[in-house]
Amino acid sequence: MLRRAVLLLCMAVLSYGKGFKDYMRYDLGFNLFIMDHEGSTTYWPNTNTTLSTRLTPEVGFAFDLGRVEQKIMVGAFLFQNIHTYQMNFPSKWGPTVYYQARAKSFNFYGGIFPRKYLIGHYPLNVFAPYYWFSDPNARGFALQYKPPANPYQDTHIEAEFLLDWFGGNCYTCKYGRNALGNGMDRFSFMGASEFSSFKDFLKIGANAEYFHVEDQFLLNWPAPLKASAMVRSIC
C-alpha cells in the first residue's frame, strides 16, 4: 500500500512537469556569538562570559507551487560552547518544525520557526542580541504583509503580527523551569509596521508588544511557592 502511494506521488510530480529538486527546500545557518557581561549589573553577579557557535539546518518539501507556495520544514538549532573544555556536542539544542504559506504580498508561519524570518523592527530592550542568539525560534504563528518592491512606486508599506508562546517548551530558559522543564504561562503578542517613501529617505514605523508572564516558577525563582503556601498567602 505504501509503495503504491509513493509510486502515485512520483507519477504526479513527473506529470506536473517538475523534478523532485523543484520541490525540495533547505537552509543552513551558522552564527558565532561573543559576550562578556561579567559583573556588569546586579542581574549578572557571576561570570557571564559566553563564546558559542550555532548551527540552524532546515530541510523540507514544498507543494502547491501556484499563487500560494506552501511548505513543511523540519530542522533544529544546535549550540556548541567554545568557552569551556567540555566539548560534548551539542551543548544545547531545540527542534524546528513549521508550516509556511507564501503569497505575493502575504506570508504565514505556524509552528516552531526561526526568528530570523521576522521582518519587524523591535527595540533592544525587548530583544537584546543575546536573547536573539540563545533563543532563535519562536513558538506560535506569524502573519506578515510585505508586497514586492516596485521601482515605479515611491511608497512602500509592510507589517507583521506575531504570537510567541515562548514558555511552552523552555529549551533555553535560564530561570524558572517547572518539573516538566517548561513554563506554560509565558507568551507575548508583537506587532510592527513601517511606511517608507522618497526612495527610503523617509521612514515612519511603530512597534508594540504585550508580554504576559503569570508563572510562579519564574516570578518566585529560585524558590517557587507551593500550592499550599499560595493558598495561605491568598487567604
LINVEN-V837423 format. One line per field, one symbol per residue. ss: DSSP state (~ for helix, > for strand, _ for the rest). phi: phi as a letter, one per 40 degrees, with the letter a starting at -180 (. if undefined). burial: # if it has 16 or more other ideal C-beta (glycine too) atoms within 10 Angstrom, else .. Layout:
ss: ???
phi: ???
burial: ???
This chain:
ss: _~~~~~~~~~~~~~~____~~~_>>>>>>>>>>>>>____________>>>>>>>>>>>>>>>_____>>>>>>>>>>>>>__________>>>>>>>>>>>___>>>>>>>>>~~~___________~~~~~~__>>>>>>>>>>_________>>>>>>>>>_____________________>>>>>>>>>>>>____>>>>>>>>>>>>__~~~~_______~~~~~~~~_
phi: .cccccccccccccccgbccccbcbaabbbbbbbabbcgcbccbcbcbcbbbbabbcaaabbafcccbcbabbbaabbbbcbcbccbcbccaaacbaabbbbbcbbabbahbbcccccbcbbccccbcdccdccbcbcbiabbbbacccbccbcbabaaabbbbccccbccbccbgccccgabccbaabbaaaabbaffgcbbbaaaaabbbbbaccccbccbcccdcccccccc
burial: ................................#.#..............#.#.###.#.#.#.......##.#.#######............#.###.#.#....###.####...#.#.#.........#############.#.........#.##########.#####..##....##.####.#####.#............#.....####.....#...........
